[in-house]
Amino acid sequence: MKHSYQRKQTISSTPIILLIDGQCSLCHAITRFVIRRDPGMRFRFASIQSAAGQKLLARCGLSQNDLDTFVMVKDDNSYIKSDAALRVFKELRGMWPLLYGGIIFPLLLRDKVYDVIAQGRYRWFGRNEACMLLTEEHKQRFLEDEPGEAAGFEKKTDLR
């Protein structure tokens, strides 16, 4: 008798939101990286500087003035800096979740490395004065700047 084993995939119906520095070239590259590796379109994005980003920071109890942080919001939990970055890898397909193993390093060490990169990002990668050019498909993955409006979000994730 043959047995077939299927790995059950559990995909959250709620989106994963990434808040990025809208002027940072590195952040734009990270956004494109995630979009290419997220065929299920689970990730949504917002600029920290946008109205939607500011509302979400406030809702999470995070500083609205800290542009040097990277934020991931999933299932009503927020993660910042290295925790956010590693958790993004965990949510991607392919071999990327293996990088989540970096979580074993002490948080202070991980965040120190994160802070060095965050402080040098404009110098090393440049600054964008304009938003990324997005395809129509990608536009629906970004939170709107209208207060409380979020493309493709359920009421539970609404920013109001």
TIVO-2410 file (N, C-alpha, C; in nm, 3 decimals):
# residues 160
REC num residu      c1      c2      c3 atome chaine
REC   1      M   0.084  -0.117   0.000     N      A
REC   1      M   0.000   0.000   0.000    CA      A
REC   1      M   0.089   0.124   0.000     C      A
REC   2      K   0.059   0.216  -0.087     N      A
REC   2      K   0.135   0.340  -0.096    CA      A
REC   2      K   0.076   0.445  -0.004     C      A
REC   3      H   0.164   0.517   0.061     N      A
REC   3      H   0.121   0.629   0.143    CA      A
REC   3      H   0.178   0.756   0.084     C      A
REC   4      S   0.096   0.852   0.070     N      A
REC   4      S   0.148   0.980   0.025    CA      A
REC   4      S   0.136   1.080   0.139     C      A
REC   5      Y   0.244   1.145   0.164     N      A
REC   5      Y   0.246   1.245   0.270    CA      A
REC   5      Y   0.250   1.382   0.207     C      A
REC   6      Q   0.158   1.463   0.247     N      A
REC   6      Q   0.155   1.600   0.197    CA      A
REC   6      Q   0.184   1.694   0.313     C      A
REC   7      R   0.274   1.785   0.288     N      A
REC   7      R   0.303   1.885   0.389    CA      A
REC   7      R   0.191   1.988   0.385     C      A
REC   8      K   0.129   2.007   0.497     N      A
REC   8      K   0.019   2.103   0.506    CA      A
REC   8      K   0.077   2.243   0.511     C      A
REC   9      Q   0.030   2.330   0.425     N      A
REC   9      Q   0.074   2.468   0.426    CA      A
REC   9      Q  -0.030   2.552   0.495     C      A
REC  10      T   0.012   2.619   0.599     N      A
REC  10      T  -0.080   2.708   0.666    CA      A
REC  10      T  -0.039   2.851   0.635     C      A
REC  11      I  -0.123   2.918   0.566     N      A
REC  11      I  -0.096   3.056   0.530    CA      A
REC  11      I  -0.198   3.144   0.600     C      A
REC  12      S  -0.145   3.241   0.672     N      A
REC  12      S  -0.231   3.333   0.745    CA      A
REC  12      S  -0.315   3.413   0.646     C      A
REC  13      S  -0.442   3.430   0.680     N      A
REC  13      S  -0.528   3.510   0.592    CA      A
REC  13      S  -0.505   3.659   0.613     C      A
REC  14      T  -0.443   3.694   0.726     N      A
REC  14      T  -0.414   3.835   0.751    CA      A
REC  14      T  -0.278   3.868   0.689     C      A
REC  15      P  -0.266   3.985   0.633     N      A
REC  15      P  -0.141   4.022   0.568    CA      A
REC  15      P  -0.029   4.048   0.670     C      A
REC  16      I   0.091   4.042   0.621     N      A
REC  16      I   0.209   4.079   0.698    CA      A
REC  16      I   0.249   4.216   0.647     C      A
REC  17      I   0.260   4.313   0.735     N      A
REC  17      I   0.289   4.449   0.693    CA      A
REC  17      I   0.434   4.483   0.726     C      A
REC  18      L   0.503   4.538   0.628     N      A
REC  18      L   0.640   4.586   0.648    CA      A
REC  18      L   0.640   4.737   0.636     C      A
REC  19      L   0.692   4.803   0.737     N      A
REC  19      L   0.708   4.949   0.734    CA      A
REC  19      L   0.854   4.978   0.704     C      A
REC  20      I   0.876   5.057   0.599     N      A
REC  20      I   1.011   5.087   0.554    CA      A
REC  20      I   1.031   5.237   0.544     C      A
REC  21      D   1.156   5.277   0.540     N      A
REC  21      D   1.191   5.417   0.516    CA      A
REC  21      D   1.169   5.443   0.367     C      A
REC  22      G   1.073   5.526   0.335     N      A
REC  22      G   1.036   5.552   0.196    CA      A
REC  22      G   1.143   5.623   0.114     C      A
REC  23      Q   1.244   5.679   0.178     N      A
REC  23      Q   1.350   5.749   0.106    CA      A
REC  23      Q   1.476   5.665   0.092     C      A
REC  24      C   1.480   5.549   0.150     N      A
REC  24      C   1.600   5.466   0.155    CA      A
REC  24      C   1.609   5.371   0.036     C      A
REC  25      S   1.716   5.380  -0.039     N      A
REC  25      S   1.735   5.291  -0.154    CA      A
REC  25      S   1.747   5.146  -0.112     C      A
REC  26      L   1.813   5.121   0.001     N      A
REC  26      L   1.823   4.984   0.052    CA      A
REC  26      L   1.685   4.929   0.084     C      A
REC  27      C   1.601   5.010   0.146     N      A
REC  27      C   1.465   4.968   0.180    CA      A
REC  27      C   1.384   4.937   0.054     C      A
REC  28      H   1.403   5.017  -0.050     N      A
REC  28      H   1.334   4.990  -0.176    CA      A
REC  28      H   1.380   4.856  -0.234     C      A
REC  29      A   1.511   4.828  -0.224     N      A
REC  29      A   1.564   4.701  -0.274    CA      A
REC  29      A   1.508   4.584  -0.193     C      A
REC  30      I   1.497   4.602  -0.063     N      A
REC  30      I   1.441   4.497   0.022    CA      A
REC  30      I   1.294   4.472  -0.015     C      A
REC  31      T   1.221   4.578  -0.041     N      A
REC  31      T   1.081   4.565  -0.081    CA      A
REC  31      T   1.070   4.486  -0.210     C      A
REC  32      R   1.152   4.519  -0.310     N      A
REC  32      R   1.149   4.444  -0.436    CA      A
REC  32      R   1.188   4.298  -0.414     C      A
REC  33      F   1.288   4.275  -0.328     N      A
REC  33      F   1.332   4.139  -0.294    CA      A
REC  33      F   1.215   4.058  -0.238     C      A
REC  34      V   1.142   4.114  -0.144     N      A
REC  34      V   1.030   4.044  -0.080    CA      A
REC  34      V   0.918   4.020  -0.181     C      A
REC  35      I   0.885   4.121  -0.261     N      A
REC  35      I   0.778   4.107  -0.360    CA      A
REC  35      I   0.807   3.992  -0.455     C      A
REC  36      R   0.932   3.982  -0.503     N      A
REC  36      R   0.969   3.874  -0.596    CA      A
REC  36      R   0.958   3.736  -0.532     C      A
REC  37      R   0.970   3.727  -0.402     N      A
REC  37      R   0.970   3.598  -0.334    CA      A
REC  37      R   0.841   3.572  -0.256     C      A
REC  38      D   0.738   3.648  -0.288     N      A
REC  38      D   0.610   3.637  -0.218    CA      A
REC  38      D   0.496   3.622  -0.318     C      A
REC  39      P   0.492   3.508  -0.388     N      A
REC  39      P   0.387   3.492  -0.489    CA      A
REC  39      P   0.247   3.487  -0.431     C      A
REC  40      G   0.235   3.453  -0.303     N      A
REC  40      G   0.104   3.449  -0.239    CA      A
REC  40      G   0.054   3.586  -0.197     C      A
REC  41      M   0.136   3.689  -0.221     N      A
REC  41      M   0.102   3.828  -0.191    CA      A
REC  41      M   0.058   3.845  -0.046     C      A
REC  42      R   0.130   3.784   0.046     N      A
REC  42      R   0.099   3.795   0.189    CA      A
REC  42      R   0.152   3.926   0.247     C      A
REC  43      F   0.261   3.977   0.187     N      A
REC  43      F   0.322   4.099   0.240    CA      A
REC  43      F   0.256   4.223   0.183     C      A
REC  44      R   0.239   4.322   0.269     N      A
REC  44      R   0.195   4.456   0.230    CA      A
REC  44      R   0.302   4.552   0.283     C      A
REC  45      F   0.307   4.671   0.227     N      A
REC  45      F   0.414   4.765   0.258    CA      A
REC  45      F   0.359   4.905   0.280     C      A
REC  46      A   0.430   4.980   0.362     N      A
REC  46      A   0.400   5.121   0.381    CA      A
REC  46      A   0.529   5.192   0.419     C      A
REC  47      S   0.539   5.315   0.375     N      A
REC  47      S   0.650   5.400   0.416    CA      A
REC  47      S   0.626   5.445   0.559     C      A
REC  48      I   0.731   5.444   0.640     N      A
REC  48      I   0.719   5.492   0.777    CA      A
REC  48      I   0.672   5.637   0.777     C      A
REC  49      Q   0.711   5.715   0.675     N      A
REC  49      Q   0.677   5.857   0.670    CA      A
REC  49      Q   0.533   5.882   0.628     C      A
REC  50      S   0.466   5.783   0.571     N      A
REC  50      S   0.330   5.803   0.521    CA      A
REC  50      S   0.229   5.811   0.637     C      A
REC  51      A   0.112   5.862   0.607     N      A
REC  51      A   0.005   5.868   0.707    CA      A
REC  51      A  -0.030   5.728   0.755     C      A
REC  52      A  -0.038   5.633   0.663     N      A
REC  52      A  -0.070   5.495   0.700    CA      A
REC  52      A   0.040   5.437   0.789     C      A
REC  53      G   0.165   5.462   0.753     N      A
REC  53      G   0.277   5.414   0.833    CA      A
REC  53      G   0.279   5.473   0.972     C      A
REC  54      Q   0.253   5.603   0.981     N      A
REC  54      Q   0.250   5.670   1.110    CA      A
REC  54      Q   0.138   5.617   1.198     C      A
REC  55      K   0.021   5.591   1.140     N      A
REC  55      K  -0.091   5.537   1.216    CA      A
REC  55      K  -0.059   5.396   1.268     C      A
REC  56      L   0.005   5.318   1.184     N      A
REC  56      L   0.039   5.182   1.226    CA      A
REC  56      L   0.145   5.183   1.336     C      A
REC  57      L   0.245   5.272   1.325     N      A
REC  57      L   0.345   5.285   1.431    CA      A
REC  57      L   0.277   5.320   1.564     C      A
REC  58      A   0.185   5.415   1.559     N      A
REC  58      A   0.114   5.457   1.680    CA      A
REC  58      A   0.034   5.341   1.738     C      A
REC  59      R  -0.035   5.268   1.651     N      A
REC  59      R  -0.116   5.155   1.696    CA      A
REC  59      R  -0.031   5.047   1.763     C      A
REC  60      C   0.094   5.034   1.717     N      A
REC  60      C   0.186   4.935   1.773    CA      A
REC  60      C   0.260   4.987   1.895     C      A
REC  61      G   0.240   5.115   1.927     N      A
REC  61      G   0.310   5.174   2.041    CA      A
REC  61      G   0.457   5.202   2.012     C      A
REC  62      L   0.491   5.221   1.885     N      A
REC  62      L   0.630   5.249   1.846    CA      A
REC  62      L   0.649   5.397   1.817     C      A
REC  63      S   0.772   5.443   1.829     N      A
REC  63      S   0.804   5.584   1.804    CA      A
REC  63      S   0.774   5.620   1.659     C      A
REC  64      Q   0.706   5.732   1.641     N      A
REC  64      Q   0.675   5.779   1.507    CA      A
REC  64      Q   0.788   5.864   1.449     C      A
REC  65      N   0.893   5.886   1.527     N      A
REC  65      N   1.005   5.968   1.483    CA      A
REC  65      N   1.127   5.887   1.444     C      A
REC  66      D   1.127   5.757   1.469     N      A
REC  66      D   1.243   5.674   1.442    CA      A
REC  66      D   1.237   5.619   1.299     C      A
REC  67      L   1.307   5.686   1.209     N      A
REC  67      L   1.309   5.641   1.069    CA      A
REC  67      L   1.415   5.536   1.045     C      A
REC  68      D   1.498   5.508   1.145     N      A
REC  68      D   1.606   5.411   1.130    CA      A
REC  68      D   1.564   5.271   1.168     C      A
REC  69      T   1.436   5.246   1.173     N      A
REC  69      T   1.393   5.112   1.210    CA      A
REC  69      T   1.311   5.048   1.097     C      A
REC  70      F   1.310   4.919   1.100     N      A
REC  70      F   1.237   4.837   1.005    CA      A
REC  70      F   1.133   4.765   1.091     C      A
REC  71      V   1.007   4.768   1.051     N      A
REC  71      V   0.901   4.713   1.133    CA      A
REC  71      V   0.823   4.609   1.053     C      A
REC  72      M   0.795   4.497   1.120     N      A
REC  72      M   0.709   4.394   1.062    CA      A
REC  72      M   0.592   4.376   1.158     C      A
REC  73      V   0.471   4.380   1.103     N      A
REC  73      V   0.351   4.357   1.183    CA      A
REC  73      V   0.282   4.234   1.128     C      A
REC  74      K   0.264   4.137   1.218     N      A
REC  74      K   0.197   4.012   1.180    CA      A
REC  74      K   0.108   3.968   1.295     C      A
REC  75      D  -0.016   3.941   1.264     N      A
REC  75      D  -0.111   3.889   1.364    CA      A
REC  75      D  -0.110   3.973   1.491     C      A
REC  76      D  -0.122   4.103   1.477     N      A
REC  76      D  -0.128   4.196   1.590    CA      A
REC  76      D  -0.002   4.199   1.676     C      A
REC  77      N   0.109   4.146   1.624     N      A
REC  77      N   0.238   4.156   1.691    CA      A
REC  77      N   0.330   4.240   1.604     C      A
REC  78      S   0.413   4.322   1.667     N      A
REC  78      S   0.509   4.401   1.590    CA      A
REC  78      S   0.650   4.361   1.628     C      A
REC  79      Y   0.737   4.362   1.528     N      A
REC  79      Y   0.878   4.327   1.546    CA      A
REC  79      Y   0.960   4.438   1.482     C      A
REC  80      I   1.073   4.471   1.542     N      A
REC  80      I   1.157   4.577   1.486    CA      A
REC  80      I   1.299   4.528   1.466     C      A
REC  81      K   1.371   4.606   1.387     N      A
REC  81      K   1.514   4.587   1.362    CA      A
REC  81      K   1.545   4.444   1.319     C      A
REC  82      S   1.644   4.380   1.386     N      A
REC  82      S   1.688   4.247   1.342    CA      A
REC  82      S   1.579   4.142   1.357     C      A
REC  83      D   1.494   4.154   1.459     N      A
REC  83      D   1.383   4.059   1.474    CA      A
REC  83      D   1.292   4.066   1.352     C      A
REC  84      A   1.262   4.186   1.307     N      A
REC  84      A   1.176   4.202   1.188    CA      A
REC  84      A   1.243   4.142   1.064     C      A
REC  85      A   1.369   4.175   1.045     N      A
REC  85      A   1.440   4.125   0.926    CA      A
REC  85      A   1.444   3.973   0.923     C      A
REC  86      L   1.478   3.911   1.034     N      A
REC  86      L   1.485   3.765   1.038    CA      A
REC  86      L   1.348   3.701   1.020     C      A
REC  87      R   1.245   3.762   1.075     N      A
REC  87      R   1.110   3.708   1.059    CA      A
REC  87      R   1.060   3.720   0.915     C      A
REC  88      V   1.107   3.819   0.843     N      A
REC  88      V   1.072   3.829   0.700    CA      A
REC  88      V   1.127   3.707   0.628     C      A
REC  89      F   1.254   3.673   0.653     N      A
REC  89      F   1.312   3.554   0.589    CA      A
REC  89      F   1.231   3.429   0.622     C      A
REC  90      K   1.186   3.419   0.746     N      A
REC  90      K   1.109   3.303   0.790    CA      A
REC  90      K   0.980   3.287   0.710     C      A
REC  91      E   0.923   3.397   0.662     N      A
REC  91      E   0.795   3.394   0.591    CA      A
REC  91      E   0.808   3.373   0.441     C      A
REC  92      L   0.930   3.380   0.388     N      A
REC  92      L   0.951   3.366   0.244    CA      A
REC  92      L   0.957   3.219   0.203     C      A
REC  93      R   0.942   3.195   0.076     N      A
REC  93      R   0.951   3.060   0.023    CA      A
REC  93      R   1.095   3.025  -0.010     C      A
REC  94      G   1.117   2.898  -0.036     N      A
REC  94      G   1.249   2.852  -0.076    CA      A
REC  94      G   1.338   2.828   0.045     C      A
REC  95      M   1.466   2.857   0.028     N      A
REC  95      M   1.565   2.834   0.132    CA      A
REC  95      M   1.578   2.952   0.228     C      A
REC  96      W   1.514   3.063   0.200     N      A
REC  96      W   1.527   3.184   0.281    CA      A
REC  96      W   1.495   3.163   0.428     C      A
REC  97      P   1.397   3.080   0.465     N      A
REC  97      P   1.369   3.062   0.607    CA      A
REC  97      P   1.488   3.009   0.689     C      A
REC  98      L   1.585   2.949   0.622     N      A
REC  98      L   1.703   2.902   0.694    CA      A
REC  98      L   1.778   3.018   0.760     C      A
REC  99      L   1.769   3.136   0.702     N      A
REC  99      L   1.837   3.252   0.760    CA      A
REC  99      L   1.776   3.294   0.894     C      A
REC 100      Y   1.655   3.248   0.920     N      A
REC 100      Y   1.592   3.276   1.049    CA      A
REC 100      Y   1.674   3.216   1.163     C      A
REC 101      G   1.758   3.120   1.131     N      A
REC 101      G   1.847   3.061   1.231    CA      A
REC 101      G   1.935   3.164   1.300     C      A
REC 102      G   1.953   3.281   1.236     N      A
REC 102      G   2.030   3.389   1.297    CA      A
REC 102      G   1.969   3.441   1.426     C      A
REC 103      I   1.846   3.399   1.455     N      A
REC 103      I   1.776   3.441   1.576    CA      A
REC 103      I   1.849   3.389   1.700     C      A
REC 104      I   1.935   3.289   1.685     N      A
REC 104      I   2.007   3.233   1.800    CA      A
REC 104      I   2.112   3.330   1.856     C      A
REC 105      F   2.154   3.426   1.774     N      A
REC 105      F   2.250   3.524   1.822    CA      A
REC 105      F   2.181   3.622   1.917     C      A
REC 106      P   2.253   3.670   2.016     N      A
REC 106      P   2.192   3.761   2.112    CA      A
REC 106      P   2.134   3.886   2.045     C      A
REC 107      L   2.017   3.928   2.094     N      A
REC 107      L   1.948   4.043   2.037    CA      A
REC 107      L   2.037   4.168   2.036     C      A
REC 108      L   2.110   4.192   2.142     N      A
REC 108      L   2.197   4.310   2.146    CA      A
REC 108      L   2.299   4.310   2.033     C      A
REC 109      L   2.357   4.194   2.005     N      A
REC 109      L   2.454   4.183   1.896    CA      A
REC 109      L   2.387   4.203   1.761     C      A
REC 110      R   2.273   4.135   1.741     N      A
REC 110      R   2.201   4.148   1.614    CA      A
REC 110      R   2.159   4.291   1.588     C      A
REC 111      D   2.104   4.358   1.691     N      A
REC 111      D   2.057   4.495   1.673    CA      A
REC 111      D   2.173   4.592   1.657     C      A
REC 112      K   2.289   4.562   1.714     N      A
REC 112      K   2.407   4.647   1.694    CA      A
REC 112      K   2.447   4.645   1.546     C      A
REC 113      V   2.450   4.527   1.486     N      A
REC 113      V   2.481   4.514   1.343    CA      A
REC 113      V   2.374   4.586   1.262     C      A
REC 114      Y   2.247   4.567   1.299     N      A
REC 114      Y   2.137   4.635   1.231    CA      A
REC 114      Y   2.157   4.787   1.238     C      A
REC 115      D   2.190   4.840   1.355     N      A
REC 115      D   2.206   4.984   1.373    CA      A
REC 115      D   2.319   5.040   1.288     C      A
REC 116      V   2.429   4.966   1.275     N      A
REC 116      V   2.540   5.012   1.192    CA      A
REC 116      V   2.495   5.024   1.047     C      A
REC 117      I   2.421   4.924   0.999     N      A
REC 117      I   2.370   4.929   0.861    CA      A
REC 117      I   2.269   5.042   0.846     C      A
REC 118      A   2.179   5.056   0.941     N      A
REC 118      A   2.075   5.161   0.935    CA      A
REC 118      A   2.138   5.301   0.933     C      A
REC 119      Q   2.242   5.321   1.011     N      A
REC 119      Q   2.305   5.453   1.018    CA      A
REC 119      Q   2.384   5.486   0.891     C      A
REC 120      G   2.434   5.384   0.821     N      A
REC 120      G   2.514   5.409   0.701    CA      A
REC 120      G   2.440   5.389   0.571     C      A
REC 121      R   2.311   5.356   0.580     N      A
REC 121      R   2.239   5.317   0.458    CA      A
REC 121      R   2.232   5.427   0.353     C      A
REC 122      Y   2.214   5.550   0.389     N      A
REC 122      Y   2.206   5.658   0.289    CA      A
REC 122      Y   2.342   5.678   0.223     C      A
REC 123      R   2.447   5.670   0.302     N      A
REC 123      R   2.582   5.687   0.249    CA      A
REC 123      R   2.618   5.574   0.153     C      A
REC 124      W   2.585   5.451   0.190     N      A
REC 124      W   2.625   5.335   0.112    CA      A
REC 124      W   2.531   5.303  -0.004     C      A
REC 125      F   2.403   5.325   0.015     N      A
REC 125      F   2.305   5.283  -0.086    CA      A
REC 125      F   2.232   5.399  -0.152     C      A
REC 126      G   2.238   5.517  -0.093     N      A
REC 126      G   2.174   5.634  -0.151    CA      A
REC 126      G   2.037   5.661  -0.092     C      A
REC 127      R   1.984   5.775  -0.132     N      A
REC 127      R   1.854   5.822  -0.085    CA      A
REC 127      R   1.766   5.850  -0.206     C      A
REC 128      N   1.641   5.813  -0.196     N      A
REC 128      N   1.544   5.839  -0.302    CA      A
REC 128      N   1.454   5.954  -0.259     C      A
REC 129      E   1.436   6.050  -0.347     N      A
REC 129      E   1.342   6.158  -0.318    CA      A
REC 129      E   1.204   6.124  -0.373     C      A
REC 130      A   1.200   6.024  -0.459     N      A
REC 130      A   1.072   5.983  -0.519    CA      A
REC 130      A   1.043   5.838  -0.481     C      A
REC 131      C   0.916   5.802  -0.484     N      A
REC 131      C   0.874   5.666  -0.455    CA      A
REC 131      C   0.917   5.572  -0.567     C      A
REC 132      M   0.914   5.443  -0.536     N      A
REC 132      M   0.945   5.343  -0.638    CA      A
REC 132      M   0.837   5.348  -0.746     C      A
REC 133      L   0.876   5.315  -0.868     N      A
REC 133      L   0.779   5.299  -0.975    CA      A
REC 133      L   0.720   5.160  -0.962     C      A
REC 134      L   0.590   5.152  -0.949     N      A
REC 134      L   0.524   5.025  -0.923    CA      A
REC 134      L   0.433   4.986  -1.037     C      A
REC 135      T   0.425   4.856  -1.059     N      A
REC 135      T   0.327   4.805  -1.154    CA      A
REC 135      T   0.190   4.811  -1.086     C      A
REC 136      E   0.085   4.796  -1.162     N      A
REC 136      E  -0.050   4.796  -1.104    CA      A
REC 136      E  -0.064   4.684  -1.001     C      A
REC 137      E  -0.006   4.567  -1.031     N      A
REC 137      E  -0.014   4.454  -0.938    CA      A
REC 137      E   0.055   4.488  -0.806     C      A
REC 138      H   0.170   4.555  -0.813     N      A
REC 138      H   0.244   4.589  -0.692    CA      A
REC 138      H   0.178   4.701  -0.613     C      A
REC 139      K   0.110   4.792  -0.682     N      A
REC 139      K   0.045   4.904  -0.612    CA      A
REC 139      K  -0.056   4.856  -0.509     C      A
REC 140      Q  -0.125   4.747  -0.537     N      A
REC 140      Q  -0.225   4.697  -0.443    CA      A
REC 140      Q  -0.162   4.640  -0.316     C      A
REC 141      R  -0.030   4.625  -0.314     N      A
REC 141      R   0.038   4.572  -0.196    CA      A
REC 141      R   0.085   4.683  -0.101     C      A
REC 142      F   0.061   4.808  -0.138     N      A
REC 142      F   0.105   4.920  -0.057    CA      A
REC 142      F  -0.014   4.986   0.011     C      A
REC 143      L   0.004   5.018   0.137     N      A
REC 143      L  -0.102   5.086   0.210    CA      A
REC 143      L  -0.119   5.224   0.152     C      A
REC 144      E  -0.243   5.268   0.146     N      A
REC 144      E  -0.274   5.400   0.093    CA      A
REC 144      E  -0.238   5.508   0.193     C      A
REC 145      D  -0.211   5.629   0.145     N      A
REC 145      D  -0.183   5.741   0.233    CA      A
REC 145      D  -0.309   5.805   0.288     C      A
REC 146      E  -0.425   5.763   0.239     N      A
REC 146      E  -0.549   5.815   0.293    CA      A
REC 146      E  -0.564   5.763   0.436     C      A
REC 147      P  -0.600   5.845   0.529     N      A
REC 147      P  -0.611   5.800   0.668    CA      A
REC 147      P  -0.701   5.678   0.682     C      A
REC 148      G  -0.641   5.571   0.734     N      A
REC 148      G  -0.718   5.450   0.762    CA      A
REC 148      G  -0.747   5.362   0.643     C      A
REC 149      E  -0.709   5.401   0.525     N      A
REC 149      E  -0.739   5.319   0.409    CA      A
REC 149      E  -0.622   5.227   0.380     C      A
REC 150      A  -0.650   5.101   0.359     N      A
REC 150      A  -0.547   5.004   0.328    CA      A
REC 150      A  -0.598   4.911   0.219     C      A
REC 151      A  -0.527   4.909   0.108     N      A
REC 151      A  -0.570   4.828  -0.005    CA      A
REC 151      A  -0.564   4.679   0.031     C      A
REC 152      G  -0.674   4.610   0.013     N      A
REC 152      G  -0.676   4.466   0.032    CA      A
REC 152      G  -0.674   4.419   0.176     C      A
REC 153      F  -0.710   4.503   0.272     N      A
REC 153      F  -0.706   4.465   0.411    CA      A
REC 153      F  -0.845   4.443   0.465     C      A
REC 154      E  -0.852   4.350   0.560     N      A
REC 154      E  -0.978   4.326   0.628    CA      A
REC 154      E  -0.996   4.431   0.737     C      A
REC 155      K  -1.114   4.440   0.792     N      A
REC 155      K  -1.143   4.536   0.898    CA      A
REC 155      K  -1.046   4.520   1.015     C      A
REC 156      K  -1.012   4.396   1.051     N      A
REC 156      K  -0.925   4.370   1.165    CA      A
REC 156      K  -0.791   4.442   1.151     C      A
REC 157      T  -0.743   4.455   1.029     N      A
REC 157      T  -0.613   4.515   1.004    CA      A
REC 157      T  -0.626   4.662   0.969     C      A
REC 158      D  -0.747   4.713   0.963     N      A
REC 158      D  -0.768   4.852   0.928    CA      A
REC 158      D  -0.693   4.943   1.026     C      A
REC 159      L  -0.641   5.054   0.975     N      A
REC 159      L  -0.557   5.142   1.055    CA      A
REC 159      L  -0.636   5.248   1.130     C      A
REC 160      R  -0.766   5.251   1.117     N      A
REC 160      R  -0.845   5.353   1.185    CA      A
REC 160      R  -0.845   5.339   1.333     C      A
***
